[in-house]
Amino acid sequence: MGEQARLRFDQPDAGPWELRGTQKVHTYSSLMCWAACDRLARIAAHLGLEDRKGFWRSEADRLRAVIMERSWNEKVSSFVRSFDGEEIDASLLLMHELGFIAADDPRYLGTLAAVERELKKGNYLYRYHAPDDFGVPETAFTICTFWYIDALSAVGRKEEARELLEHMMSCRNHVGLLSEDLHPETGELWGNFPQTYSLVGIVHSATRLSKSWEALE
């Protein structure tokens, strides 16, 4: 799997959103290939395999250098959805989550600002705004709002993050379930239902924002 990741990280694909009509070198796909090499280096270090540690660390550094160069767009002061592109998508918020870049790095802060500017509508976050196989997206993608909550928490905007989490909790139906999408104007649950990773978003964000046991004593 690591071999495939290092060899294919800069090849066009359908991206995390499974686009049917276009193929690009998606930053998220390349990022996950970097993560594969980075984690293999960590595993090798844990097992005391110095030669494999060196190999995978070298590969992770190589991929990171390419991603940094080709997915950063100086004109928009943000990482972008695909290599050498200009469009923004919500998966860029995961660059910090995966350990690729620090939350206080100006490039990550610029990306967060671009995501807010381009994809946030009210309390919700779209995954992207560019037309896809079905036209311009009409609904916000639920897990993306949780990624945004986690990003706010990571950069120190915890009160904003808590308020938004409380709002998302209020969007659940009468048995506490969420759908894949939300209509930003009506709050209606759209798309696949129930959607597991929307619910995982609640768990993850709530864990991030919860006070430690020590703080409660």
PyMOL commands that place a pseudoatom at each C-alpha (Angstrom):
pseudoatom trace, name=CA, resn=MET, resi=1, chain=A, elem=C, hetatm=0, pos=[0.000, 0.000, 0.000]
pseudoatom trace, name=CA, resn=GLY, resi=2, chain=A, elem=C, hetatm=0, pos=[2.843, 2.362, 0.780]
pseudoatom trace, name=CA, resn=GLU, resi=3, chain=A, elem=C, hetatm=0, pos=[4.431, 1.610, -2.567]
pseudoatom trace, name=CA, resn=GLN, resi=4, chain=A, elem=C, hetatm=0, pos=[1.211, 2.501, -4.357]
pseudoatom trace, name=CA, resn=ALA, resi=5, chain=A, elem=C, hetatm=0, pos=[0.908, 5.704, -2.330]
pseudoatom trace, name=CA, resn=ARG, resi=6, chain=A, elem=C, hetatm=0, pos=[4.404, 6.932, -3.146]
pseudoatom trace, name=CA, resn=LEU, resi=7, chain=A, elem=C, hetatm=0, pos=[4.064, 6.059, -6.823]
pseudoatom trace, name=CA, resn=ARG, resi=8, chain=A, elem=C, hetatm=0, pos=[0.565, 7.460, -7.404]
pseudoatom trace, name=CA, resn=PHE, resi=9, chain=A, elem=C, hetatm=0, pos=[0.482, 10.575, -5.238]
pseudoatom trace, name=CA, resn=ASP, resi=10, chain=A, elem=C, hetatm=0, pos=[0.699, 12.930, -8.224]
pseudoatom trace, name=CA, resn=GLN, resi=11, chain=A, elem=C, hetatm=0, pos=[-1.668, 11.084, -10.553]
pseudoatom trace, name=CA, resn=PRO, resi=12, chain=A, elem=C, hetatm=0, pos=[-5.157, 12.361, -11.498]
pseudoatom trace, name=CA, resn=ASP, resi=13, chain=A, elem=C, hetatm=0, pos=[-8.150, 10.764, -9.809]
pseudoatom trace, name=CA, resn=ALA, resi=14, chain=A, elem=C, hetatm=0, pos=[-11.781, 11.431, -8.902]
pseudoatom trace, name=CA, resn=GLY, resi=15, chain=A, elem=C, hetatm=0, pos=[-10.830, 12.900, -5.529]
pseudoatom trace, name=CA, resn=PRO, resi=16, chain=A, elem=C, hetatm=0, pos=[-12.581, 12.485, -2.169]
pseudoatom trace, name=CA, resn=TRP, resi=17, chain=A, elem=C, hetatm=0, pos=[-15.899, 13.585, -3.667]
pseudoatom trace, name=CA, resn=GLU, resi=18, chain=A, elem=C, hetatm=0, pos=[-15.915, 10.838, -6.328]
pseudoatom trace, name=CA, resn=LEU, resi=19, chain=A, elem=C, hetatm=0, pos=[-16.356, 13.216, -9.246]
pseudoatom trace, name=CA, resn=ARG, resi=20, chain=A, elem=C, hetatm=0, pos=[-17.543, 11.395, -12.340]
pseudoatom trace, name=CA, resn=GLY, resi=21, chain=A, elem=C, hetatm=0, pos=[-16.824, 13.910, -15.072]
pseudoatom trace, name=CA, resn=THR, resi=22, chain=A, elem=C, hetatm=0, pos=[-13.331, 15.239, -14.350]
pseudoatom trace, name=CA, resn=GLN, resi=23, chain=A, elem=C, hetatm=0, pos=[-10.005, 13.948, -13.104]
pseudoatom trace, name=CA, resn=LYS, resi=24, chain=A, elem=C, hetatm=0, pos=[-7.365, 16.113, -11.460]
pseudoatom trace, name=CA, resn=VAL, resi=25, chain=A, elem=C, hetatm=0, pos=[-4.448, 15.663, -9.085]
pseudoatom trace, name=CA, resn=HIS, resi=26, chain=A, elem=C, hetatm=0, pos=[-6.476, 16.325, -5.958]
pseudoatom trace, name=CA, resn=THR, resi=27, chain=A, elem=C, hetatm=0, pos=[-4.614, 17.774, -3.015]
pseudoatom trace, name=CA, resn=TYR, resi=28, chain=A, elem=C, hetatm=0, pos=[-6.537, 15.594, -0.572]
pseudoatom trace, name=CA, resn=SER, resi=29, chain=A, elem=C, hetatm=0, pos=[-5.566, 12.392, -2.419]
pseudoatom trace, name=CA, resn=SER, resi=30, chain=A, elem=C, hetatm=0, pos=[-1.922, 13.461, -2.488]
pseudoatom trace, name=CA, resn=LEU, resi=31, chain=A, elem=C, hetatm=0, pos=[-2.140, 14.402, 1.179]
pseudoatom trace, name=CA, resn=MET, resi=32, chain=A, elem=C, hetatm=0, pos=[-3.379, 10.926, 2.088]
pseudoatom trace, name=CA, resn=CYS, resi=33, chain=A, elem=C, hetatm=0, pos=[-0.507, 9.383, 0.113]
pseudoatom trace, name=CA, resn=TRP, resi=34, chain=A, elem=C, hetatm=0, pos=[1.883, 11.537, 2.117]
pseudoatom trace, name=CA, resn=ALA, resi=35, chain=A, elem=C, hetatm=0, pos=[0.152, 10.365, 5.311]
pseudoatom trace, name=CA, resn=ALA, resi=36, chain=A, elem=C, hetatm=0, pos=[0.713, 6.737, 4.277]
pseudoatom trace, name=CA, resn=CYS, resi=37, chain=A, elem=C, hetatm=0, pos=[4.469, 7.316, 3.913]
pseudoatom trace, name=CA, resn=ASP, resi=38, chain=A, elem=C, hetatm=0, pos=[4.656, 9.388, 7.097]
pseudoatom trace, name=CA, resn=ARG, resi=39, chain=A, elem=C, hetatm=0, pos=[2.882, 6.717, 9.159]
pseudoatom trace, name=CA, resn=LEU, resi=40, chain=A, elem=C, hetatm=0, pos=[5.039, 3.955, 7.710]
pseudoatom trace, name=CA, resn=ALA, resi=41, chain=A, elem=C, hetatm=0, pos=[8.103, 5.926, 8.805]
pseudoatom trace, name=CA, resn=ARG, resi=42, chain=A, elem=C, hetatm=0, pos=[6.648, 6.213, 12.305]
pseudoatom trace, name=CA, resn=ILE, resi=43, chain=A, elem=C, hetatm=0, pos=[5.787, 2.509, 12.417]
pseudoatom trace, name=CA, resn=ALA, resi=44, chain=A, elem=C, hetatm=0, pos=[9.298, 1.575, 11.275]
pseudoatom trace, name=CA, resn=ALA, resi=45, chain=A, elem=C, hetatm=0, pos=[10.772, 3.807, 13.985]
pseudoatom trace, name=CA, resn=HIS, resi=46, chain=A, elem=C, hetatm=0, pos=[8.572, 2.148, 16.604]
pseudoatom trace, name=CA, resn=LEU, resi=47, chain=A, elem=C, hetatm=0, pos=[9.731, -1.280, 15.445]
pseudoatom trace, name=CA, resn=GLY, resi=48, chain=A, elem=C, hetatm=0, pos=[13.383, -0.250, 15.346]
pseudoatom trace, name=CA, resn=LEU, resi=49, chain=A, elem=C, hetatm=0, pos=[13.686, -0.762, 11.584]
pseudoatom trace, name=CA, resn=GLU, resi=50, chain=A, elem=C, hetatm=0, pos=[16.128, 2.028, 10.847]
pseudoatom trace, name=CA, resn=ASP, resi=51, chain=A, elem=C, hetatm=0, pos=[16.536, 1.351, 7.129]
pseudoatom trace, name=CA, resn=ARG, resi=52, chain=A, elem=C, hetatm=0, pos=[12.783, 1.331, 6.520]
pseudoatom trace, name=CA, resn=LYS, resi=53, chain=A, elem=C, hetatm=0, pos=[12.353, 4.362, 8.727]
pseudoatom trace, name=CA, resn=GLY, resi=54, chain=A, elem=C, hetatm=0, pos=[14.881, 6.258, 6.623]
pseudoatom trace, name=CA, resn=PHE, resi=55, chain=A, elem=C, hetatm=0, pos=[13.301, 5.162, 3.359]
pseudoatom trace, name=CA, resn=TRP, resi=56, chain=A, elem=C, hetatm=0, pos=[9.744, 6.107, 4.270]
pseudoatom trace, name=CA, resn=ARG, resi=57, chain=A, elem=C, hetatm=0, pos=[10.774, 9.359, 5.923]
pseudoatom trace, name=CA, resn=SER, resi=58, chain=A, elem=C, hetatm=0, pos=[12.640, 10.314, 2.770]
pseudoatom trace, name=CA, resn=GLU, resi=59, chain=A, elem=C, hetatm=0, pos=[9.595, 9.474, 0.653]
pseudoatom trace, name=CA, resn=ALA, resi=60, chain=A, elem=C, hetatm=0, pos=[7.252, 11.392, 2.963]
pseudoatom trace, name=CA, resn=ASP, resi=61, chain=A, elem=C, hetatm=0, pos=[9.539, 14.437, 2.748]
pseudoatom trace, name=CA, resn=ARG, resi=62, chain=A, elem=C, hetatm=0, pos=[9.653, 14.158, -1.035]
pseudoatom trace, name=CA, resn=LEU, resi=63, chain=A, elem=C, hetatm=0, pos=[5.870, 14.039, -1.327]
pseudoatom trace, name=CA, resn=ARG, resi=64, chain=A, elem=C, hetatm=0, pos=[5.463, 16.876, 1.139]
pseudoatom trace, name=CA, resn=ALA, resi=65, chain=A, elem=C, hetatm=0, pos=[7.771, 19.132, -0.853]
pseudoatom trace, name=CA, resn=VAL, resi=66, chain=A, elem=C, hetatm=0, pos=[5.773, 18.544, -4.048]
pseudoatom trace, name=CA, resn=ILE, resi=67, chain=A, elem=C, hetatm=0, pos=[2.422, 19.062, -2.317]
pseudoatom trace, name=CA, resn=MET, resi=68, chain=A, elem=C, hetatm=0, pos=[3.656, 22.271, -0.707]
pseudoatom trace, name=CA, resn=GLU, resi=69, chain=A, elem=C, hetatm=0, pos=[4.793, 23.616, -4.047]
pseudoatom trace, name=CA, resn=ARG, resi=70, chain=A, elem=C, hetatm=0, pos=[1.905, 22.585, -6.269]
pseudoatom trace, name=CA, resn=SER, resi=71, chain=A, elem=C, hetatm=0, pos=[-1.119, 22.872, -3.975]
pseudoatom trace, name=CA, resn=TRP, resi=72, chain=A, elem=C, hetatm=0, pos=[-0.270, 26.293, -2.540]
pseudoatom trace, name=CA, resn=ASN, resi=73, chain=A, elem=C, hetatm=0, pos=[-1.666, 29.252, -4.487]
pseudoatom trace, name=CA, resn=GLU, resi=74, chain=A, elem=C, hetatm=0, pos=[-0.054, 32.538, -3.574]
pseudoatom trace, name=CA, resn=LYS, resi=75, chain=A, elem=C, hetatm=0, pos=[-2.703, 34.550, -5.405]
pseudoatom trace, name=CA, resn=VAL, resi=76, chain=A, elem=C, hetatm=0, pos=[-5.482, 33.349, -3.096]
pseudoatom trace, name=CA, resn=SER, resi=77, chain=A, elem=C, hetatm=0, pos=[-3.174, 32.873, -0.070]
pseudoatom trace, name=CA, resn=SER, resi=78, chain=A, elem=C, hetatm=0, pos=[-4.480, 29.354, 0.387]
pseudoatom trace, name=CA, resn=PHE, resi=79, chain=A, elem=C, hetatm=0, pos=[-3.901, 25.741, -0.430]
pseudoatom trace, name=CA, resn=VAL, resi=80, chain=A, elem=C, hetatm=0, pos=[-6.194, 24.731, -3.257]
pseudoatom trace, name=CA, resn=ARG, resi=81, chain=A, elem=C, hetatm=0, pos=[-8.297, 21.765, -4.251]
pseudoatom trace, name=CA, resn=SER, resi=82, chain=A, elem=C, hetatm=0, pos=[-5.985, 20.399, -6.961]
pseudoatom trace, name=CA, resn=PHE, resi=83, chain=A, elem=C, hetatm=0, pos=[-2.389, 20.850, -8.057]
pseudoatom trace, name=CA, resn=ASP, resi=84, chain=A, elem=C, hetatm=0, pos=[-1.782, 24.172, -9.815]
pseudoatom trace, name=CA, resn=GLY, resi=85, chain=A, elem=C, hetatm=0, pos=[-5.465, 25.090, -9.415]
pseudoatom trace, name=CA, resn=GLU, resi=86, chain=A, elem=C, hetatm=0, pos=[-7.393, 27.956, -7.867]
pseudoatom trace, name=CA, resn=GLU, resi=87, chain=A, elem=C, hetatm=0, pos=[-10.544, 26.367, -6.418]
pseudoatom trace, name=CA, resn=ILE, resi=88, chain=A, elem=C, hetatm=0, pos=[-11.051, 25.707, -2.698]
pseudoatom trace, name=CA, resn=ASP, resi=89, chain=A, elem=C, hetatm=0, pos=[-12.613, 22.661, -1.081]
pseudoatom trace, name=CA, resn=ALA, resi=90, chain=A, elem=C, hetatm=0, pos=[-13.355, 21.742, 2.524]
pseudoatom trace, name=CA, resn=SER, resi=91, chain=A, elem=C, hetatm=0, pos=[-10.969, 18.769, 2.660]
pseudoatom trace, name=CA, resn=LEU, resi=92, chain=A, elem=C, hetatm=0, pos=[-8.090, 21.271, 2.863]
pseudoatom trace, name=CA, resn=LEU, resi=93, chain=A, elem=C, hetatm=0, pos=[-9.067, 21.826, 6.504]
pseudoatom trace, name=CA, resn=LEU, resi=94, chain=A, elem=C, hetatm=0, pos=[-7.726, 18.336, 7.230]
pseudoatom trace, name=CA, resn=MET, resi=95, chain=A, elem=C, hetatm=0, pos=[-4.140, 19.306, 6.430]
pseudoatom trace, name=CA, resn=HIS, resi=96, chain=A, elem=C, hetatm=0, pos=[-3.595, 20.158, 10.083]
pseudoatom trace, name=CA, resn=GLU, resi=97, chain=A, elem=C, hetatm=0, pos=[-5.653, 17.210, 11.330]
pseudoatom trace, name=CA, resn=LEU, resi=98, chain=A, elem=C, hetatm=0, pos=[-3.371, 14.783, 9.489]
pseudoatom trace, name=CA, resn=GLY, resi=99, chain=A, elem=C, hetatm=0, pos=[-0.227, 16.431, 10.826]
pseudoatom trace, name=CA, resn=PHE, resi=100, chain=A, elem=C, hetatm=0, pos=[0.888, 17.862, 7.492]
pseudoatom trace, name=CA, resn=ILE, resi=101, chain=A, elem=C, hetatm=0, pos=[1.053, 21.457, 8.695]
pseudoatom trace, name=CA, resn=ALA, resi=102, chain=A, elem=C, hetatm=0, pos=[0.772, 23.252, 12.036]
pseudoatom trace, name=CA, resn=ALA, resi=103, chain=A, elem=C, hetatm=0, pos=[-2.474, 25.010, 12.885]
pseudoatom trace, name=CA, resn=ASP, resi=104, chain=A, elem=C, hetatm=0, pos=[-0.639, 28.297, 13.503]
pseudoatom trace, name=CA, resn=ASP, resi=105, chain=A, elem=C, hetatm=0, pos=[1.208, 28.175, 10.179]
pseudoatom trace, name=CA, resn=PRO, resi=106, chain=A, elem=C, hetatm=0, pos=[0.220, 31.281, 8.154]
pseudoatom trace, name=CA, resn=ARG, resi=107, chain=A, elem=C, hetatm=0, pos=[-0.538, 29.043, 5.174]
pseudoatom trace, name=CA, resn=TYR, resi=108, chain=A, elem=C, hetatm=0, pos=[-3.055, 27.040, 7.175]
pseudoatom trace, name=CA, resn=LEU, resi=109, chain=A, elem=C, hetatm=0, pos=[-4.605, 30.188, 8.592]
pseudoatom trace, name=CA, resn=GLY, resi=110, chain=A, elem=C, hetatm=0, pos=[-4.858, 31.552, 5.059]
pseudoatom trace, name=CA, resn=THR, resi=111, chain=A, elem=C, hetatm=0, pos=[-6.542, 28.345, 3.947]
pseudoatom trace, name=CA, resn=LEU, resi=112, chain=A, elem=C, hetatm=0, pos=[-9.031, 28.518, 6.805]
pseudoatom trace, name=CA, resn=ALA, resi=113, chain=A, elem=C, hetatm=0, pos=[-9.826, 32.111, 5.859]
pseudoatom trace, name=CA, resn=ALA, resi=114, chain=A, elem=C, hetatm=0, pos=[-10.335, 31.102, 2.216]
pseudoatom trace, name=CA, resn=VAL, resi=115, chain=A, elem=C, hetatm=0, pos=[-12.624, 28.239, 3.203]
pseudoatom trace, name=CA, resn=GLU, resi=116, chain=A, elem=C, hetatm=0, pos=[-14.687, 30.603, 5.354]
pseudoatom trace, name=CA, resn=ARG, resi=117, chain=A, elem=C, hetatm=0, pos=[-14.869, 33.134, 2.560]
pseudoatom trace, name=CA, resn=GLU, resi=118, chain=A, elem=C, hetatm=0, pos=[-15.712, 30.693, -0.227]
pseudoatom trace, name=CA, resn=LEU, resi=119, chain=A, elem=C, hetatm=0, pos=[-17.613, 27.821, 1.359]
pseudoatom trace, name=CA, resn=LYS, resi=120, chain=A, elem=C, hetatm=0, pos=[-19.336, 28.987, 4.547]
pseudoatom trace, name=CA, resn=LYS, resi=121, chain=A, elem=C, hetatm=0, pos=[-23.005, 29.905, 4.338]
pseudoatom trace, name=CA, resn=GLY, resi=122, chain=A, elem=C, hetatm=0, pos=[-24.596, 30.777, 7.651]
pseudoatom trace, name=CA, resn=ASN, resi=123, chain=A, elem=C, hetatm=0, pos=[-23.748, 28.002, 10.071]
pseudoatom trace, name=CA, resn=TYR, resi=124, chain=A, elem=C, hetatm=0, pos=[-22.869, 25.449, 7.406]
pseudoatom trace, name=CA, resn=LEU, resi=125, chain=A, elem=C, hetatm=0, pos=[-19.984, 24.544, 5.163]
pseudoatom trace, name=CA, resn=TYR, resi=126, chain=A, elem=C, hetatm=0, pos=[-20.189, 23.379, 1.567]
pseudoatom trace, name=CA, resn=ARG, resi=127, chain=A, elem=C, hetatm=0, pos=[-17.649, 20.836, 0.364]
pseudoatom trace, name=CA, resn=TYR, resi=128, chain=A, elem=C, hetatm=0, pos=[-17.003, 22.994, -2.743]
pseudoatom trace, name=CA, resn=HIS, resi=129, chain=A, elem=C, hetatm=0, pos=[-18.840, 25.507, -4.893]
pseudoatom trace, name=CA, resn=ALA, resi=130, chain=A, elem=C, hetatm=0, pos=[-17.604, 24.581, -8.354]
pseudoatom trace, name=CA, resn=PRO, resi=131, chain=A, elem=C, hetatm=0, pos=[-20.183, 22.816, -10.565]
pseudoatom trace, name=CA, resn=ASP, resi=132, chain=A, elem=C, hetatm=0, pos=[-19.971, 19.026, -10.465]
pseudoatom trace, name=CA, resn=ASP, resi=133, chain=A, elem=C, hetatm=0, pos=[-21.778, 16.263, -12.362]
pseudoatom trace, name=CA, resn=PHE, resi=134, chain=A, elem=C, hetatm=0, pos=[-25.114, 17.573, -11.075]
pseudoatom trace, name=CA, resn=GLY, resi=135, chain=A, elem=C, hetatm=0, pos=[-24.475, 21.318, -11.282]
pseudoatom trace, name=CA, resn=VAL, resi=136, chain=A, elem=C, hetatm=0, pos=[-23.642, 23.799, -8.529]
pseudoatom trace, name=CA, resn=PRO, resi=137, chain=A, elem=C, hetatm=0, pos=[-24.151, 22.177, -5.082]
pseudoatom trace, name=CA, resn=GLU, resi=138, chain=A, elem=C, hetatm=0, pos=[-27.343, 23.304, -3.334]
pseudoatom trace, name=CA, resn=THR, resi=139, chain=A, elem=C, hetatm=0, pos=[-26.759, 21.833, 0.105]
pseudoatom trace, name=CA, resn=ALA, resi=140, chain=A, elem=C, hetatm=0, pos=[-24.006, 21.934, 2.706]
pseudoatom trace, name=CA, resn=PHE, resi=141, chain=A, elem=C, hetatm=0, pos=[-22.071, 18.763, 3.455]
pseudoatom trace, name=CA, resn=THR, resi=142, chain=A, elem=C, hetatm=0, pos=[-22.526, 17.896, 7.123]
pseudoatom trace, name=CA, resn=ILE, resi=143, chain=A, elem=C, hetatm=0, pos=[-19.099, 16.399, 7.879]
pseudoatom trace, name=CA, resn=CYS, resi=144, chain=A, elem=C, hetatm=0, pos=[-17.434, 19.495, 6.414]
pseudoatom trace, name=CA, resn=THR, resi=145, chain=A, elem=C, hetatm=0, pos=[-19.040, 21.659, 9.077]
pseudoatom trace, name=CA, resn=PHE, resi=146, chain=A, elem=C, hetatm=0, pos=[-17.504, 19.400, 11.713]
pseudoatom trace, name=CA, resn=TRP, resi=147, chain=A, elem=C, hetatm=0, pos=[-14.116, 19.688, 10.002]
pseudoatom trace, name=CA, resn=TYR, resi=148, chain=A, elem=C, hetatm=0, pos=[-14.579, 23.440, 10.265]
pseudoatom trace, name=CA, resn=ILE, resi=149, chain=A, elem=C, hetatm=0, pos=[-15.428, 23.149, 13.965]
pseudoatom trace, name=CA, resn=ASP, resi=150, chain=A, elem=C, hetatm=0, pos=[-12.247, 21.140, 14.515]
pseudoatom trace, name=CA, resn=ALA, resi=151, chain=A, elem=C, hetatm=0, pos=[-10.215, 23.715, 12.584]
pseudoatom trace, name=CA, resn=LEU, resi=152, chain=A, elem=C, hetatm=0, pos=[-11.644, 26.548, 14.690]
pseudoatom trace, name=CA, resn=SER, resi=153, chain=A, elem=C, hetatm=0, pos=[-10.693, 24.633, 17.808]
pseudoatom trace, name=CA, resn=ALA, resi=154, chain=A, elem=C, hetatm=0, pos=[-7.175, 23.980, 16.518]
pseudoatom trace, name=CA, resn=VAL, resi=155, chain=A, elem=C, hetatm=0, pos=[-6.482, 27.665, 15.838]
pseudoatom trace, name=CA, resn=GLY, resi=156, chain=A, elem=C, hetatm=0, pos=[-7.794, 28.735, 19.257]
pseudoatom trace, name=CA, resn=ARG, resi=157, chain=A, elem=C, hetatm=0, pos=[-11.289, 29.932, 18.295]
pseudoatom trace, name=CA, resn=LYS, resi=158, chain=A, elem=C, hetatm=0, pos=[-12.881, 27.539, 20.758]
pseudoatom trace, name=CA, resn=GLU, resi=159, chain=A, elem=C, hetatm=0, pos=[-15.924, 29.586, 21.711]
pseudoatom trace, name=CA, resn=GLU, resi=160, chain=A, elem=C, hetatm=0, pos=[-16.945, 29.889, 18.068]
pseudoatom trace, name=CA, resn=ALA, resi=161, chain=A, elem=C, hetatm=0, pos=[-16.372, 26.169, 17.698]
pseudoatom trace, name=CA, resn=ARG, resi=162, chain=A, elem=C, hetatm=0, pos=[-18.539, 25.349, 20.728]
pseudoatom trace, name=CA, resn=GLU, resi=163, chain=A, elem=C, hetatm=0, pos=[-21.376, 27.561, 19.537]
pseudoatom trace, name=CA, resn=LEU, resi=164, chain=A, elem=C, hetatm=0, pos=[-21.336, 25.930, 16.117]
pseudoatom trace, name=CA, resn=LEU, resi=165, chain=A, elem=C, hetatm=0, pos=[-21.215, 22.444, 17.636]
pseudoatom trace, name=CA, resn=GLU, resi=166, chain=A, elem=C, hetatm=0, pos=[-24.260, 23.270, 19.751]
pseudoatom trace, name=CA, resn=HIS, resi=167, chain=A, elem=C, hetatm=0, pos=[-26.059, 24.394, 16.620]
pseudoatom trace, name=CA, resn=MET, resi=168, chain=A, elem=C, hetatm=0, pos=[-25.158, 21.198, 14.766]
pseudoatom trace, name=CA, resn=MET, resi=169, chain=A, elem=C, hetatm=0, pos=[-26.442, 19.159, 17.690]
pseudoatom trace, name=CA, resn=SER, resi=170, chain=A, elem=C, hetatm=0, pos=[-29.763, 20.968, 17.329]
pseudoatom trace, name=CA, resn=CYS, resi=171, chain=A, elem=C, hetatm=0, pos=[-29.976, 19.880, 13.680]
pseudoatom trace, name=CA, resn=ARG, resi=172, chain=A, elem=C, hetatm=0, pos=[-30.382, 16.208, 14.593]
pseudoatom trace, name=CA, resn=ASN, resi=173, chain=A, elem=C, hetatm=0, pos=[-33.758, 14.576, 14.228]
pseudoatom trace, name=CA, resn=HIS, resi=174, chain=A, elem=C, hetatm=0, pos=[-35.893, 13.352, 17.127]
pseudoatom trace, name=CA, resn=VAL, resi=175, chain=A, elem=C, hetatm=0, pos=[-33.694, 10.267, 17.680]
pseudoatom trace, name=CA, resn=GLY, resi=176, chain=A, elem=C, hetatm=0, pos=[-30.400, 12.118, 17.401]
pseudoatom trace, name=CA, resn=LEU, resi=177, chain=A, elem=C, hetatm=0, pos=[-29.441, 11.223, 13.820]
pseudoatom trace, name=CA, resn=LEU, resi=178, chain=A, elem=C, hetatm=0, pos=[-27.952, 13.360, 11.052]
pseudoatom trace, name=CA, resn=SER, resi=179, chain=A, elem=C, hetatm=0, pos=[-27.992, 13.115, 7.272]
pseudoatom trace, name=CA, resn=GLU, resi=180, chain=A, elem=C, hetatm=0, pos=[-25.228, 13.556, 4.724]
pseudoatom trace, name=CA, resn=ASP, resi=181, chain=A, elem=C, hetatm=0, pos=[-26.302, 17.100, 3.794]
pseudoatom trace, name=CA, resn=LEU, resi=182, chain=A, elem=C, hetatm=0, pos=[-28.195, 20.039, 5.285]
pseudoatom trace, name=CA, resn=HIS, resi=183, chain=A, elem=C, hetatm=0, pos=[-30.103, 22.734, 3.469]
pseudoatom trace, name=CA, resn=PRO, resi=184, chain=A, elem=C, hetatm=0, pos=[-28.475, 26.001, 4.629]
pseudoatom trace, name=CA, resn=GLU, resi=185, chain=A, elem=C, hetatm=0, pos=[-31.690, 28.005, 4.526]
pseudoatom trace, name=CA, resn=THR, resi=186, chain=A, elem=C, hetatm=0, pos=[-34.274, 25.591, 5.905]
pseudoatom trace, name=CA, resn=GLY, resi=187, chain=A, elem=C, hetatm=0, pos=[-32.085, 23.295, 8.004]
pseudoatom trace, name=CA, resn=GLU, resi=188, chain=A, elem=C, hetatm=0, pos=[-33.729, 20.288, 6.356]
pseudoatom trace, name=CA, resn=LEU, resi=189, chain=A, elem=C, hetatm=0, pos=[-31.821, 16.992, 6.389]
pseudoatom trace, name=CA, resn=TRP, resi=190, chain=A, elem=C, hetatm=0, pos=[-30.885, 16.033, 2.837]
pseudoatom trace, name=CA, resn=GLY, resi=191, chain=A, elem=C, hetatm=0, pos=[-28.967, 13.189, 1.209]
pseudoatom trace, name=CA, resn=ASN, resi=192, chain=A, elem=C, hetatm=0, pos=[-28.088, 9.765, 2.587]
pseudoatom trace, name=CA, resn=PHE, resi=193, chain=A, elem=C, hetatm=0, pos=[-29.713, 9.129, 5.954]
pseudoatom trace, name=CA, resn=PRO, resi=194, chain=A, elem=C, hetatm=0, pos=[-28.555, 8.341, 8.501]
pseudoatom trace, name=CA, resn=GLN, resi=195, chain=A, elem=C, hetatm=0, pos=[-24.942, 9.142, 7.640]
pseudoatom trace, name=CA, resn=THR, resi=196, chain=A, elem=C, hetatm=0, pos=[-22.316, 7.566, 9.870]
pseudoatom trace, name=CA, resn=TYR, resi=197, chain=A, elem=C, hetatm=0, pos=[-19.509, 10.007, 9.263]
pseudoatom trace, name=CA, resn=SER, resi=198, chain=A, elem=C, hetatm=0, pos=[-21.806, 12.918, 10.063]
pseudoatom trace, name=CA, resn=LEU, resi=199, chain=A, elem=C, hetatm=0, pos=[-22.358, 11.310, 13.454]
pseudoatom trace, name=CA, resn=VAL, resi=200, chain=A, elem=C, hetatm=0, pos=[-18.642, 10.604, 13.811]
pseudoatom trace, name=CA, resn=GLY, resi=201, chain=A, elem=C, hetatm=0, pos=[-18.196, 14.346, 13.314]
pseudoatom trace, name=CA, resn=ILE, resi=202, chain=A, elem=C, hetatm=0, pos=[-20.214, 14.960, 16.478]
pseudoatom trace, name=CA, resn=VAL, resi=203, chain=A, elem=C, hetatm=0, pos=[-18.074, 12.544, 18.485]
pseudoatom trace, name=CA, resn=HIS, resi=204, chain=A, elem=C, hetatm=0, pos=[-14.817, 13.921, 17.177]
pseudoatom trace, name=CA, resn=SER, resi=205, chain=A, elem=C, hetatm=0, pos=[-15.683, 17.595, 17.628]
pseudoatom trace, name=CA, resn=ALA, resi=206, chain=A, elem=C, hetatm=0, pos=[-17.218, 17.021, 21.052]
pseudoatom trace, name=CA, resn=THR, resi=207, chain=A, elem=C, hetatm=0, pos=[-14.086, 15.174, 22.153]
pseudoatom trace, name=CA, resn=ARG, resi=208, chain=A, elem=C, hetatm=0, pos=[-11.895, 18.004, 20.911]
pseudoatom trace, name=CA, resn=LEU, resi=209, chain=A, elem=C, hetatm=0, pos=[-13.921, 20.634, 22.743]
pseudoatom trace, name=CA, resn=SER, resi=210, chain=A, elem=C, hetatm=0, pos=[-14.567, 18.771, 25.986]
pseudoatom trace, name=CA, resn=LYS, resi=211, chain=A, elem=C, hetatm=0, pos=[-12.762, 19.866, 29.109]
pseudoatom trace, name=CA, resn=SER, resi=212, chain=A, elem=C, hetatm=0, pos=[-10.249, 17.422, 30.541]
pseudoatom trace, name=CA, resn=TRP, resi=213, chain=A, elem=C, hetatm=0, pos=[-11.074, 15.401, 33.643]
pseudoatom trace, name=CA, resn=GLU, resi=214, chain=A, elem=C, hetatm=0, pos=[-8.365, 17.352, 35.456]
pseudoatom trace, name=CA, resn=ALA, resi=215, chain=A, elem=C, hetatm=0, pos=[-10.050, 20.668, 34.593]
pseudoatom trace, name=CA, resn=LEU, resi=216, chain=A, elem=C, hetatm=0, pos=[-13.338, 19.421, 36.081]
pseudoatom trace, name=CA, resn=GLU, resi=217, chain=A, elem=C, hetatm=0, pos=[-11.828, 18.514, 39.454]
for i in range(1, 217): cmd.bond("trace and resi %d" % i, "trace and resi %d" % (i + 1))
show_as sticks, trace
zoom trace
